[in-house]
Amino acid sequence: MTKQELKIYNSLPENITIYRGMTTEELKSGDFGISWTLSRERAEFFAFKYGRNFSTENKPKVVHQLEVTKVEILAYFNERNEQEVICIP
């Protein structure tokens, strides 16, 4: 994390809602990836508009949200304005 990203991470509340765009298959499995976002809008982009993941392009997608505690967030990145958090729920 950059100094600015660390500053934002440190200012996060103790309870946080995170979002992830995923296939319905991933949701049903409960075996989630580690990249999440603080932005529902960004998760919707990855679920419904992002076209570079060819292995899932024809699968049904959904935005899933979780309530987590700050200690479950391992890192925060905003290099591409994605408000990405690394979380292993």
HTML snippet that shows the backbone in 3Dmol.js (N, CA, C, O; Angstrom):
<script src="https://3Dmol.org/build/3Dmol-min.js"></script>
<div id="view" style="width:600px;height:400px;position:relative"></div>
<script>
const pdb = `
ATOM      1  N   MET A   1       0.839  -1.185   0.000  1.00  0.00           N
ATOM      2  CA  MET A   1       0.000   0.000   0.000  1.00  0.00           C
ATOM      3  C   MET A   1       0.879   1.242   0.000  1.00  0.00           C
ATOM      4  O   MET A   1       1.954   1.266   0.600  1.00  0.00           O
ATOM      5  N   THR A   2       0.398   2.267  -0.686  1.00  0.00           N
ATOM      6  CA  THR A   2       1.079   3.557  -0.622  1.00  0.00           C
ATOM      7  C   THR A   2       0.763   4.212   0.723  1.00  0.00           C
ATOM      8  O   THR A   2      -0.089   3.727   1.468  1.00  0.00           O
ATOM      9  N   LYS A   3       1.436   5.290   1.025  1.00  0.00           N
ATOM     10  CA  LYS A   3       1.143   6.020   2.269  1.00  0.00           C
ATOM     11  C   LYS A   3      -0.302   6.509   2.290  1.00  0.00           C
ATOM     12  O   LYS A   3      -0.965   6.456   3.326  1.00  0.00           O
ATOM     13  N   GLN A   4      -0.786   6.984   1.146  1.00  0.00           N
ATOM     14  CA  GLN A   4      -2.172   7.462   1.066  1.00  0.00           C
ATOM     15  C   GLN A   4      -3.161   6.301   1.249  1.00  0.00           C
ATOM     16  O   GLN A   4      -4.171   6.448   1.937  1.00  0.00           O
ATOM     17  N   GLU A   5      -2.869   5.154   0.635  1.00  0.00           N
ATOM     18  CA  GLU A   5      -3.747   3.991   0.801  1.00  0.00           C
ATOM     19  C   GLU A   5      -3.751   3.509   2.246  1.00  0.00           C
ATOM     20  O   GLU A   5      -4.795   3.116   2.766  1.00  0.00           O
ATOM     21  N   LEU A   6      -2.602   3.537   2.892  1.00  0.00           N
ATOM     22  CA  LEU A   6      -2.521   3.155   4.302  1.00  0.00           C
ATOM     23  C   LEU A   6      -3.335   4.116   5.168  1.00  0.00           C
ATOM     24  O   LEU A   6      -3.999   3.700   6.118  1.00  0.00           O
ATOM     25  N   LYS A   7      -3.276   5.391   4.834  1.00  0.00           N
ATOM     26  CA  LYS A   7      -4.055   6.389   5.571  1.00  0.00           C
ATOM     27  C   LYS A   7      -5.560   6.085   5.440  1.00  0.00           C
ATOM     28  O   LYS A   7      -6.295   6.152   6.426  1.00  0.00           O
ATOM     29  N   ILE A   8      -6.004   5.757   4.242  1.00  0.00           N
ATOM     30  CA  ILE A   8      -7.416   5.414   4.028  1.00  0.00           C
ATOM     31  C   ILE A   8      -7.752   4.129   4.778  1.00  0.00           C
ATOM     32  O   ILE A   8      -8.784   4.049   5.444  1.00  0.00           O
ATOM     33  N   TYR A   9      -6.888   3.130   4.672  1.00  0.00           N
ATOM     34  CA  TYR A   9      -7.104   1.875   5.402  1.00  0.00           C
ATOM     35  C   TYR A   9      -7.269   2.147   6.893  1.00  0.00           C
ATOM     36  O   TYR A   9      -8.192   1.628   7.520  1.00  0.00           O
ATOM     37  N   ASN A  10      -6.394   2.942   7.452  1.00  0.00           N
ATOM     38  CA  ASN A  10      -6.453   3.247   8.887  1.00  0.00           C
ATOM     39  C   ASN A  10      -7.721   3.982   9.281  1.00  0.00           C
ATOM     40  O   ASN A  10      -8.151   3.903  10.432  1.00  0.00           O
ATOM     41  N   SER A  11      -8.329   4.701   8.333  1.00  0.00           N
ATOM     42  CA  SER A  11      -9.538   5.464   8.646  1.00  0.00           C
ATOM     43  C   SER A  11     -10.822   4.650   8.445  1.00  0.00           C
ATOM     44  O   SER A  11     -11.915   5.145   8.723  1.00  0.00           O
ATOM     45  N   LEU A  12     -10.698   3.410   7.966  1.00  0.00           N
ATOM     46  CA  LEU A  12     -11.892   2.583   7.757  1.00  0.00           C
ATOM     47  C   LEU A  12     -12.579   2.308   9.092  1.00  0.00           C
ATOM     48  O   LEU A  12     -11.916   2.192  10.122  1.00  0.00           O
ATOM     49  N   PRO A  13     -13.904   2.205   9.075  1.00  0.00           N
ATOM     50  CA  PRO A  13     -14.617   1.872  10.314  1.00  0.00           C
ATOM     51  C   PRO A  13     -14.377   0.415  10.713  1.00  0.00           C
ATOM     52  O   PRO A  13     -13.845  -0.367   9.924  1.00  0.00           O
ATOM     53  N   GLU A  14     -14.757   0.062  11.902  1.00  0.00           N
ATOM     54  CA  GLU A  14     -14.541  -1.304  12.387  1.00  0.00           C
ATOM     55  C   GLU A  14     -15.404  -2.322  11.659  1.00  0.00           C
ATOM     56  O   GLU A  14     -14.997  -3.474  11.507  1.00  0.00           O
ATOM     57  N   ASN A  15     -16.587  -1.921  11.205  1.00  0.00           N
ATOM     58  CA  ASN A  15     -17.479  -2.793  10.441  1.00  0.00           C
ATOM     59  C   ASN A  15     -17.646  -2.208   9.054  1.00  0.00           C
ATOM     60  O   ASN A  15     -17.958  -1.027   8.902  1.00  0.00           O
ATOM     61  N   ILE A  16     -17.434  -3.048   8.026  1.00  0.00           N
ATOM     62  CA  ILE A  16     -17.362  -2.561   6.660  1.00  0.00           C
ATOM     63  C   ILE A  16     -18.188  -3.460   5.748  1.00  0.00           C
ATOM     64  O   ILE A  16     -18.184  -4.682   5.896  1.00  0.00           O
ATOM     65  N   THR A  17     -18.894  -2.846   4.809  1.00  0.00           N
ATOM     66  CA  THR A  17     -19.573  -3.594   3.764  1.00  0.00           C
ATOM     67  C   THR A  17     -18.656  -3.643   2.559  1.00  0.00           C
ATOM     68  O   THR A  17     -18.186  -2.610   2.083  1.00  0.00           O
ATOM     69  N   ILE A  18     -18.401  -4.855   2.066  1.00  0.00           N
ATOM     70  CA  ILE A  18     -17.573  -5.030   0.877  1.00  0.00           C
ATOM     71  C   ILE A  18     -18.401  -5.731  -0.200  1.00  0.00           C
ATOM     72  O   ILE A  18     -19.380  -6.415   0.097  1.00  0.00           O
ATOM     73  N   TYR A  19     -17.987  -5.547  -1.457  1.00  0.00           N
ATOM     74  CA  TYR A  19     -18.748  -6.061  -2.597  1.00  0.00           C
ATOM     75  C   TYR A  19     -17.804  -6.793  -3.546  1.00  0.00           C
ATOM     76  O   TYR A  19     -16.614  -6.492  -3.646  1.00  0.00           O
ATOM     77  N   ARG A  20     -18.397  -7.778  -4.244  1.00  0.00           N
ATOM     78  CA  ARG A  20     -17.619  -8.511  -5.244  1.00  0.00           C
ATOM     79  C   ARG A  20     -18.547  -8.907  -6.384  1.00  0.00           C
ATOM     80  O   ARG A  20     -19.610  -9.487  -6.163  1.00  0.00           O
ATOM     81  N   GLY A  21     -18.131  -8.586  -7.610  1.00  0.00           N
ATOM     82  CA  GLY A  21     -18.820  -9.083  -8.785  1.00  0.00           C
ATOM     83  C   GLY A  21     -18.326 -10.489  -9.053  1.00  0.00           C
ATOM     84  O   GLY A  21     -17.121 -10.732  -9.114  1.00  0.00           O
ATOM     85  N   MET A  22     -19.263 -11.420  -9.213  1.00  0.00           N
ATOM     86  CA  MET A  22     -18.864 -12.826  -9.360  1.00  0.00           C
ATOM     87  C   MET A  22     -19.913 -13.586 -10.153  1.00  0.00           C
ATOM     88  O   MET A  22     -21.010 -13.087 -10.403  1.00  0.00           O
ATOM     89  N   THR A  23     -19.560 -14.784 -10.538  1.00  0.00           N
ATOM     90  CA  THR A  23     -20.532 -15.651 -11.190  1.00  0.00           C
ATOM     91  C   THR A  23     -21.460 -16.226 -10.112  1.00  0.00           C
ATOM     92  O   THR A  23     -21.102 -16.299  -8.937  1.00  0.00           O
ATOM     93  N   THR A  24     -22.646 -16.625 -10.539  1.00  0.00           N
ATOM     94  CA  THR A  24     -23.551 -17.271  -9.587  1.00  0.00           C
ATOM     95  C   THR A  24     -22.945 -18.595  -9.105  1.00  0.00           C
ATOM     96  O   THR A  24     -23.223 -19.047  -7.994  1.00  0.00           O
ATOM     97  N   GLU A  25     -22.130 -19.197  -9.939  1.00  0.00           N
ATOM     98  CA  GLU A  25     -21.430 -20.426  -9.558  1.00  0.00           C
ATOM     99  C   GLU A  25     -20.504 -20.180  -8.361  1.00  0.00           C
ATOM    100  O   GLU A  25     -20.472 -20.974  -7.421  1.00  0.00           O
ATOM    101  N   GLU A  26     -19.748 -19.068  -8.404  1.00  0.00           N
ATOM    102  CA  GLU A  26     -18.868 -18.719  -7.285  1.00  0.00           C
ATOM    103  C   GLU A  26     -19.695 -18.460  -6.034  1.00  0.00           C
ATOM    104  O   GLU A  26     -19.328 -18.905  -4.946  1.00  0.00           O
ATOM    105  N   LEU A  27     -20.799 -17.750  -6.175  1.00  0.00           N
ATOM    106  CA  LEU A  27     -21.652 -17.445  -5.030  1.00  0.00           C
ATOM    107  C   LEU A  27     -22.166 -18.728  -4.388  1.00  0.00           C
ATOM    108  O   LEU A  27     -22.103 -18.886  -3.169  1.00  0.00           O
ATOM    109  N   LYS A  28     -22.676 -19.643  -5.211  1.00  0.00           N
ATOM    110  CA  LYS A  28     -23.214 -20.910  -4.679  1.00  0.00           C
ATOM    111  C   LYS A  28     -22.142 -21.747  -3.998  1.00  0.00           C
ATOM    112  O   LYS A  28     -22.420 -22.442  -3.021  1.00  0.00           O
ATOM    113  N   SER A  29     -20.917 -21.681  -4.512  1.00  0.00           N
ATOM    114  CA  SER A  29     -19.838 -22.490  -3.941  1.00  0.00           C
ATOM    115  C   SER A  29     -19.374 -21.953  -2.590  1.00  0.00           C
ATOM    116  O   SER A  29     -18.918 -22.714  -1.736  1.00  0.00           O
ATOM    117  N   GLY A  30     -19.495 -20.624  -2.399  1.00  0.00           N
ATOM    118  CA  GLY A  30     -18.985 -20.010  -1.178  1.00  0.00           C
ATOM    119  C   GLY A  30     -17.471 -19.922  -1.144  1.00  0.00           C
ATOM    120  O   GLY A  30     -16.887 -19.519  -0.138  1.00  0.00           O
ATOM    121  N   ASP A  31     -16.843 -20.297  -2.232  1.00  0.00           N
ATOM    122  CA  ASP A  31     -15.382 -20.260  -2.349  1.00  0.00           C
ATOM    123  C   ASP A  31     -15.003 -18.988  -3.093  1.00  0.00           C
ATOM    124  O   ASP A  31     -14.749 -19.013  -4.297  1.00  0.00           O
ATOM    125  N   PHE A  32     -14.968 -17.876  -2.366  1.00  0.00           N
ATOM    126  CA  PHE A  32     -14.797 -16.559  -2.965  1.00  0.00           C
ATOM    127  C   PHE A  32     -13.336 -16.211  -3.202  1.00  0.00           C
ATOM    128  O   PHE A  32     -12.444 -16.668  -2.487  1.00  0.00           O
ATOM    129  N   GLY A  33     -13.112 -15.389  -4.229  1.00  0.00           N
ATOM    130  CA  GLY A  33     -11.795 -14.816  -4.457  1.00  0.00           C
ATOM    131  C   GLY A  33     -11.482 -13.794  -3.374  1.00  0.00           C
ATOM    132  O   GLY A  33     -12.331 -13.487  -2.537  1.00  0.00           O
ATOM    133  N   ILE A  34     -10.279 -13.276  -3.392  1.00  0.00           N
ATOM    134  CA  ILE A  34      -9.845 -12.374  -2.323  1.00  0.00           C
ATOM    135  C   ILE A  34      -9.984 -10.901  -2.668  1.00  0.00           C
ATOM    136  O   ILE A  34      -9.849 -10.058  -1.781  1.00  0.00           O
ATOM    137  N   SER A  35     -10.249 -10.561  -3.926  1.00  0.00           N
ATOM    138  CA  SER A  35     -10.364  -9.157  -4.329  1.00  0.00           C
ATOM    139  C   SER A  35     -11.813  -8.701  -4.213  1.00  0.00           C
ATOM    140  O   SER A  35     -12.703  -9.240  -4.871  1.00  0.00           O
ATOM    141  N   TRP A  36     -12.031  -7.711  -3.378  1.00  0.00           N
ATOM    142  CA  TRP A  36     -13.345  -7.126  -3.140  1.00  0.00           C
ATOM    143  C   TRP A  36     -13.208  -5.623  -3.321  1.00  0.00           C
ATOM    144  O   TRP A  36     -12.107  -5.123  -3.553  1.00  0.00           O
ATOM    145  N   THR A  37     -14.306  -4.907  -3.218  1.00  0.00           N
ATOM    146  CA  THR A  37     -14.262  -3.452  -3.321  1.00  0.00           C
ATOM    147  C   THR A  37     -15.199  -2.829  -2.293  1.00  0.00           C
ATOM    148  O   THR A  37     -16.145  -3.462  -1.823  1.00  0.00           O
ATOM    149  N   LEU A  38     -14.916  -1.588  -1.959  1.00  0.00           N
ATOM    150  CA  LEU A  38     -15.807  -0.830  -1.084  1.00  0.00           C
ATOM    151  C   LEU A  38     -16.935  -0.189  -1.874  1.00  0.00           C
ATOM    152  O   LEU A  38     -17.843   0.401  -1.289  1.00  0.00           O
ATOM    153  N   SER A  39     -16.891  -0.297  -3.192  1.00  0.00           N
ATOM    154  CA  SER A  39     -17.841   0.363  -4.086  1.00  0.00           C
ATOM    155  C   SER A  39     -18.760  -0.643  -4.776  1.00  0.00           C
ATOM    156  O   SER A  39     -18.304  -1.482  -5.553  1.00  0.00           O
ATOM    157  N   ARG A  40     -20.042  -0.553  -4.487  1.00  0.00           N
ATOM    158  CA  ARG A  40     -21.002  -1.421  -5.169  1.00  0.00           C
ATOM    159  C   ARG A  40     -20.966  -1.165  -6.679  1.00  0.00           C
ATOM    160  O   ARG A  40     -21.060  -2.100  -7.474  1.00  0.00           O
ATOM    161  N   GLU A  41     -20.829   0.095  -7.064  1.00  0.00           N
ATOM    162  CA  GLU A  41     -20.771   0.458  -8.481  1.00  0.00           C
ATOM    163  C   GLU A  41     -19.601  -0.241  -9.181  1.00  0.00           C
ATOM    164  O   GLU A  41     -19.755  -0.731 -10.300  1.00  0.00           O
ATOM    165  N   ARG A  42     -18.450  -0.290  -8.539  1.00  0.00           N
ATOM    166  CA  ARG A  42     -17.274  -0.936  -9.127  1.00  0.00           C
ATOM    167  C   ARG A  42     -17.504  -2.450  -9.228  1.00  0.00           C
ATOM    168  O   ARG A  42     -17.109  -3.070 -10.216  1.00  0.00           O
ATOM    169  N   ALA A  43     -18.133  -3.039  -8.224  1.00  0.00           N
ATOM    170  CA  ALA A  43     -18.439  -4.478  -8.270  1.00  0.00           C
ATOM    171  C   ALA A  43     -19.411  -4.781  -9.412  1.00  0.00           C
ATOM    172  O   ALA A  43     -19.282  -5.802 -10.087  1.00  0.00           O
ATOM    173  N   GLU A  44     -20.382  -3.895  -9.623  1.00  0.00           N
ATOM    174  CA  GLU A  44     -21.316  -4.077 -10.733  1.00  0.00           C
ATOM    175  C   GLU A  44     -20.581  -4.019 -12.073  1.00  0.00           C
ATOM    176  O   GLU A  44     -20.893  -4.779 -12.989  1.00  0.00           O
ATOM    177  N   PHE A  45     -19.618  -3.128 -12.184  1.00  0.00           N
ATOM    178  CA  PHE A  45     -18.810  -3.057 -13.400  1.00  0.00           C
ATOM    179  C   PHE A  45     -18.124  -4.395 -13.663  1.00  0.00           C
ATOM    180  O   PHE A  45     -18.187  -4.920 -14.774  1.00  0.00           O
ATOM    181  N   PHE A  46     -17.467  -4.947 -12.637  1.00  0.00           N
ATOM    182  CA  PHE A  46     -16.757  -6.210 -12.840  1.00  0.00           C
ATOM    183  C   PHE A  46     -17.712  -7.365 -13.108  1.00  0.00           C
ATOM    184  O   PHE A  46     -17.370  -8.294 -13.840  1.00  0.00           O
ATOM    185  N   ALA A  47     -18.888  -7.319 -12.531  1.00  0.00           N
ATOM    186  CA  ALA A  47     -19.847  -8.399 -12.754  1.00  0.00           C
ATOM    187  C   ALA A  47     -20.463  -8.339 -14.143  1.00  0.00           C
ATOM    188  O   ALA A  47     -20.593  -9.367 -14.808  1.00  0.00           O
ATOM    189  N   PHE A  48     -20.841  -7.150 -14.588  1.00  0.00           N
ATOM    190  CA  PHE A  48     -21.699  -7.050 -15.762  1.00  0.00           C
ATOM    191  C   PHE A  48     -21.079  -6.387 -16.994  1.00  0.00           C
ATOM    192  O   PHE A  48     -21.620  -6.517 -18.092  1.00  0.00           O
ATOM    193  N   LYS A  49     -19.955  -5.680 -16.837  1.00  0.00           N
ATOM    194  CA  LYS A  49     -19.395  -4.948 -17.976  1.00  0.00           C
ATOM    195  C   LYS A  49     -17.958  -5.325 -18.318  1.00  0.00           C
ATOM    196  O   LYS A  49     -17.551  -5.198 -19.473  1.00  0.00           O
ATOM    197  N   TYR A  50     -17.194  -5.777 -17.356  1.00  0.00           N
ATOM    198  CA  TYR A  50     -15.787  -6.082 -17.577  1.00  0.00           C
ATOM    199  C   TYR A  50     -15.683  -7.274 -18.518  1.00  0.00           C
ATOM    200  O   TYR A  50     -16.191  -8.350 -18.205  1.00  0.00           O
ATOM    201  N   GLY A  51     -15.041  -7.102 -19.653  1.00  0.00           N
ATOM    202  CA  GLY A  51     -15.044  -8.130 -20.676  1.00  0.00           C
ATOM    203  C   GLY A  51     -13.761  -8.897 -20.855  1.00  0.00           C
ATOM    204  O   GLY A  51     -13.636  -9.646 -21.824  1.00  0.00           O
ATOM    205  N   ARG A  52     -12.802  -8.748 -19.969  1.00  0.00           N
ATOM    206  CA  ARG A  52     -11.508  -9.388 -20.192  1.00  0.00           C
ATOM    207  C   ARG A  52     -11.387 -10.766 -19.561  1.00  0.00           C
ATOM    208  O   ARG A  52     -10.377 -11.441 -19.760  1.00  0.00           O
ATOM    209  N   ASN A  53     -12.387 -11.201 -18.807  1.00  0.00           N
ATOM    210  CA  ASN A  53     -12.326 -12.527 -18.199  1.00  0.00           C
ATOM    211  C   ASN A  53     -13.122 -13.498 -19.076  1.00  0.00           C
ATOM    212  O   ASN A  53     -14.295 -13.768 -18.816  1.00  0.00           O
ATOM    213  N   PHE A  54     -12.472 -14.012 -20.108  1.00  0.00           N
ATOM    214  CA  PHE A  54     -13.142 -14.835 -21.112  1.00  0.00           C
ATOM    215  C   PHE A  54     -13.698 -16.136 -20.549  1.00  0.00           C
ATOM    216  O   PHE A  54     -14.661 -16.673 -21.096  1.00  0.00           O
ATOM    217  N   SER A  55     -13.126 -16.652 -19.483  1.00  0.00           N
ATOM    218  CA  SER A  55     -13.592 -17.930 -18.938  1.00  0.00           C
ATOM    219  C   SER A  55     -14.962 -17.822 -18.277  1.00  0.00           C
ATOM    220  O   SER A  55     -15.623 -18.837 -18.057  1.00  0.00           O
ATOM    221  N   THR A  56     -15.393 -16.607 -17.960  1.00  0.00           N
ATOM    222  CA  THR A  56     -16.698 -16.451 -17.299  1.00  0.00           C
ATOM    223  C   THR A  56     -17.664 -15.569 -18.083  1.00  0.00           C
ATOM    224  O   THR A  56     -18.741 -15.247 -17.582  1.00  0.00           O
ATOM    225  N   GLU A  57     -17.304 -15.176 -19.295  1.00  0.00           N
ATOM    226  CA  GLU A  57     -18.112 -14.178 -20.002  1.00  0.00           C
ATOM    227  C   GLU A  57     -19.545 -14.620 -20.289  1.00  0.00           C
ATOM    228  O   GLU A  57     -20.427 -13.766 -20.383  1.00  0.00           O
ATOM    229  N   ASN A  58     -19.810 -15.907 -20.430  1.00  0.00           N
ATOM    230  CA  ASN A  58     -21.173 -16.361 -20.726  1.00  0.00           C
ATOM    231  C   ASN A  58     -21.885 -16.957 -19.527  1.00  0.00           C
ATOM    232  O   ASN A  58     -22.947 -17.561 -19.678  1.00  0.00           O
ATOM    233  N   LYS A  59     -21.325 -16.800 -18.350  1.00  0.00           N
ATOM    234  CA  LYS A  59     -21.943 -17.324 -17.133  1.00  0.00           C
ATOM    235  C   LYS A  59     -22.778 -16.239 -16.455  1.00  0.00           C
ATOM    236  O   LYS A  59     -22.430 -15.060 -16.532  1.00  0.00           O
ATOM    237  N   PRO A  60     -23.868 -16.613 -15.796  1.00  0.00           N
ATOM    238  CA  PRO A  60     -24.662 -15.625 -15.053  1.00  0.00           C
ATOM    239  C   PRO A  60     -23.830 -15.018 -13.928  1.00  0.00           C
ATOM    240  O   PRO A  60     -23.025 -15.696 -13.290  1.00  0.00           O
ATOM    241  N   LYS A  61     -24.044 -13.732 -13.704  1.00  0.00           N
ATOM    242  CA  LYS A  61     -23.247 -13.018 -12.704  1.00  0.00           C
ATOM    243  C   LYS A  61     -24.144 -12.289 -11.710  1.00  0.00           C
ATOM    244  O   LYS A  61     -25.331 -12.066 -11.951  1.00  0.00           O
ATOM    245  N   VAL A  62     -23.536 -11.929 -10.592  1.00  0.00           N
ATOM    246  CA  VAL A  62     -24.239 -11.277  -9.500  1.00  0.00           C
ATOM    247  C   VAL A  62     -23.244 -10.430  -8.720  1.00  0.00           C
ATOM    248  O   VAL A  62     -22.037 -10.665  -8.779  1.00  0.00           O
ATOM    249  N   VAL A  63     -23.753  -9.444  -7.988  1.00  0.00           N
ATOM    250  CA  VAL A  63     -22.920  -8.706  -7.039  1.00  0.00           C
ATOM    251  C   VAL A  63     -23.274  -9.223  -5.652  1.00  0.00           C
ATOM    252  O   VAL A  63     -24.437  -9.233  -5.250  1.00  0.00           O
ATOM    253  N   HIS A  64     -22.255  -9.648  -4.939  1.00  0.00           N
ATOM    254  CA  HIS A  64     -22.446 -10.170  -3.584  1.00  0.00           C
ATOM    255  C   HIS A  64     -21.846  -9.178  -2.603  1.00  0.00           C
ATOM    256  O   HIS A  64     -20.806  -8.577  -2.873  1.00  0.00           O
ATOM    257  N   GLN A  65     -22.501  -9.009  -1.471  1.00  0.00           N
ATOM    258  CA  GLN A  65     -21.949  -8.123  -0.448  1.00  0.00           C
ATOM    259  C   GLN A  65     -21.800  -8.891   0.854  1.00  0.00           C
ATOM    260  O   GLN A  65     -22.579  -9.790   1.168  1.00  0.00           O
ATOM    261  N   LEU A  66     -20.788  -8.510   1.588  1.00  0.00           N
ATOM    262  CA  LEU A  66     -20.515  -9.098   2.895  1.00  0.00           C
ATOM    263  C   LEU A  66     -20.278  -7.992   3.907  1.00  0.00           C
ATOM    264  O   LEU A  66     -19.777  -6.919   3.572  1.00  0.00           O
ATOM    265  N   GLU A  67     -20.639  -8.264   5.120  1.00  0.00           N
ATOM    266  CA  GLU A  67     -20.288  -7.396   6.228  1.00  0.00           C
ATOM    267  C   GLU A  67     -19.081  -8.034   6.908  1.00  0.00           C
ATOM    268  O   GLU A  67     -19.149  -9.177   7.360  1.00  0.00           O
ATOM    269  N   VAL A  68     -17.986  -7.301   6.977  1.00  0.00           N
ATOM    270  CA  VAL A  68     -16.762  -7.820   7.596  1.00  0.00           C
ATOM    271  C   VAL A  68     -16.248  -6.816   8.610  1.00  0.00           C
ATOM    272  O   VAL A  68     -16.693  -5.670   8.659  1.00  0.00           O
ATOM    273  N   THR A  69     -15.310  -7.266   9.411  1.00  0.00           N
ATOM    274  CA  THR A  69     -14.656  -6.351  10.338  1.00  0.00           C
ATOM    275  C   THR A  69     -13.328  -5.896   9.731  1.00  0.00           C
ATOM    276  O   THR A  69     -12.759  -6.566   8.870  1.00  0.00           O
ATOM    277  N   LYS A  70     -12.867  -4.783  10.183  1.00  0.00           N
ATOM    278  CA  LYS A  70     -11.641  -4.201   9.631  1.00  0.00           C
ATOM    279  C   LYS A  70     -10.455  -5.161   9.722  1.00  0.00           C
ATOM    280  O   LYS A  70      -9.606  -5.170   8.831  1.00  0.00           O
ATOM    281  N   VAL A  71     -10.383  -5.949  10.757  1.00  0.00           N
ATOM    282  CA  VAL A  71      -9.239  -6.865  10.900  1.00  0.00           C
ATOM    283  C   VAL A  71      -9.242  -7.949   9.825  1.00  0.00           C
ATOM    284  O   VAL A  71      -8.216  -8.594   9.606  1.00  0.00           O
ATOM    285  N   GLU A  72     -10.376  -8.164   9.147  1.00  0.00           N
ATOM    286  CA  GLU A  72     -10.434  -9.135   8.058  1.00  0.00           C
ATOM    287  C   GLU A  72      -9.909  -8.551   6.739  1.00  0.00           C
ATOM    288  O   GLU A  72      -9.657  -9.289   5.787  1.00  0.00           O
ATOM    289  N   ILE A  73      -9.748  -7.245   6.692  1.00  0.00           N
ATOM    290  CA  ILE A  73      -9.221  -6.567   5.505  1.00  0.00           C
ATOM    291  C   ILE A  73      -7.695  -6.563   5.610  1.00  0.00           C
ATOM    292  O   ILE A  73      -7.127  -5.975   6.530  1.00  0.00           O
ATOM    293  N   LEU A  74      -7.050  -7.220   4.664  1.00  0.00           N
ATOM    294  CA  LEU A  74      -5.592  -7.333   4.710  1.00  0.00           C
ATOM    295  C   LEU A  74      -4.882  -6.156   4.057  1.00  0.00           C
ATOM    296  O   LEU A  74      -3.754  -5.828   4.428  1.00  0.00           O
ATOM    297  N   ALA A  75      -5.540  -5.511   3.077  1.00  0.00           N
ATOM    298  CA  ALA A  75      -4.919  -4.394   2.364  1.00  0.00           C
ATOM    299  C   ALA A  75      -5.997  -3.605   1.628  1.00  0.00           C
ATOM    300  O   ALA A  75      -7.091  -4.104   1.362  1.00  0.00           O
ATOM    301  N   TYR A  76      -5.657  -2.364   1.310  1.00  0.00           N
ATOM    302  CA  TYR A  76      -6.517  -1.482   0.533  1.00  0.00           C
ATOM    303  C   TYR A  76      -5.680  -0.899  -0.602  1.00  0.00           C
ATOM    304  O   TYR A  76      -4.572  -0.411  -0.383  1.00  0.00           O
ATOM    305  N   PHE A  77      -6.228  -0.955  -1.823  1.00  0.00           N
ATOM    306  CA  PHE A  77      -5.540  -0.393  -2.988  1.00  0.00           C
ATOM    307  C   PHE A  77      -6.525   0.458  -3.786  1.00  0.00           C
ATOM    308  O   PHE A  77      -7.690   0.096  -3.947  1.00  0.00           O
ATOM    309  N   ASN A  78      -6.040   1.586  -4.278  1.00  0.00           N
ATOM    310  CA  ASN A  78      -6.908   2.445  -5.073  1.00  0.00           C
ATOM    311  C   ASN A  78      -6.185   2.977  -6.309  1.00  0.00           C
ATOM    312  O   ASN A  78      -6.556   4.019  -6.849  1.00  0.00           O
ATOM    313  N   GLU A  79      -5.171   2.273  -6.747  1.00  0.00           N
ATOM    314  CA  GLU A  79      -4.364   2.722  -7.880  1.00  0.00           C
ATOM    315  C   GLU A  79      -5.209   2.962  -9.132  1.00  0.00           C
ATOM    316  O   GLU A  79      -4.956   3.913  -9.873  1.00  0.00           O
ATOM    317  N   ARG A  80      -6.199   2.121  -9.373  1.00  0.00           N
ATOM    318  CA  ARG A  80      -7.047   2.255 -10.558  1.00  0.00           C
ATOM    319  C   ARG A  80      -8.446   2.762 -10.200  1.00  0.00           C
ATOM    320  O   ARG A  80      -9.407   2.523 -10.930  1.00  0.00           O
ATOM    321  N   ASN A  81      -8.548   3.460  -9.074  1.00  0.00           N
ATOM    322  CA  ASN A  81      -9.832   3.983  -8.584  1.00  0.00           C
ATOM    323  C   ASN A  81     -10.863   2.875  -8.387  1.00  0.00           C
ATOM    324  O   ASN A  81     -12.046   3.055  -8.674  1.00  0.00           O
ATOM    325  N   GLU A  82     -10.401   1.733  -7.896  1.00  0.00           N
ATOM    326  CA  GLU A  82     -11.295   0.595  -7.682  1.00  0.00           C
ATOM    327  C   GLU A  82     -11.687   0.397  -6.223  1.00  0.00           C
ATOM    328  O   GLU A  82     -12.563  -0.418  -5.932  1.00  0.00           O
ATOM    329  N   GLN A  83     -11.064   1.116  -5.307  1.00  0.00           N
ATOM    330  CA  GLN A  83     -11.317   0.940  -3.880  1.00  0.00           C
ATOM    331  C   GLN A  83     -11.240  -0.540  -3.501  1.00  0.00           C
ATOM    332  O   GLN A  83     -12.092  -1.062  -2.781  1.00  0.00           O
ATOM    333  N   GLU A  84     -10.201  -1.197  -4.003  1.00  0.00           N
ATOM    334  CA  GLU A  84     -10.044  -2.623  -3.811  1.00  0.00           C
ATOM    335  C   GLU A  84      -9.570  -2.938  -2.386  1.00  0.00           C
ATOM    336  O   GLU A  84      -8.692  -2.270  -1.840  1.00  0.00           O
ATOM    337  N   VAL A  85     -10.171  -3.958  -1.813  1.00  0.00           N
ATOM    338  CA  VAL A  85      -9.696  -4.484  -0.544  1.00  0.00           C
ATOM    339  C   VAL A  85      -9.397  -5.961  -0.725  1.00  0.00           C
ATOM    340  O   VAL A  85     -10.087  -6.671  -1.457  1.00  0.00           O
ATOM    341  N   ILE A  86      -8.368  -6.399  -0.051  1.00  0.00           N
ATOM    342  CA  ILE A  86      -8.014  -7.810  -0.064  1.00  0.00           C
ATOM    343  C   ILE A  86      -8.575  -8.399   1.222  1.00  0.00           C
ATOM    344  O   ILE A  86      -8.214  -7.994   2.327  1.00  0.00           O
ATOM    345  N   CYS A  87      -9.462  -9.359   1.047  1.00  0.00           N
ATOM    346  CA  CYS A  87     -10.161  -9.929   2.187  1.00  0.00           C
ATOM    347  C   CYS A  87     -10.325 -11.424   1.976  1.00  0.00           C
ATOM    348  O   CYS A  87     -10.663 -11.870   0.879  1.00  0.00           O
ATOM    349  N   ILE A  88     -10.089 -12.181   3.009  1.00  0.00           N
ATOM    350  CA  ILE A  88     -10.338 -13.609   2.978  1.00  0.00           C
ATOM    351  C   ILE A  88     -11.452 -13.884   3.991  1.00  0.00           C
ATOM    352  O   ILE A  88     -11.197 -14.143   5.167  1.00  0.00           O
ATOM    353  N   PRO A  89     -12.700 -13.821   3.496  1.00  0.00           N
ATOM    354  CA  PRO A  89     -13.833 -13.961   4.436  1.00  0.00           C
ATOM    355  C   PRO A  89     -13.970 -15.382   4.979  1.00  0.00           C
ATOM    356  O   PRO A  89     -14.869 -15.655   5.774  1.00  0.00           O
TER     357      PRO A  89
END
`;
const viewer = $3Dmol.createViewer("view");
viewer.addModel(pdb, "pdb");
viewer.setStyle({}, {cartoon: {color: "spectrum"}});
viewer.zoomTo();
viewer.render();
</script>
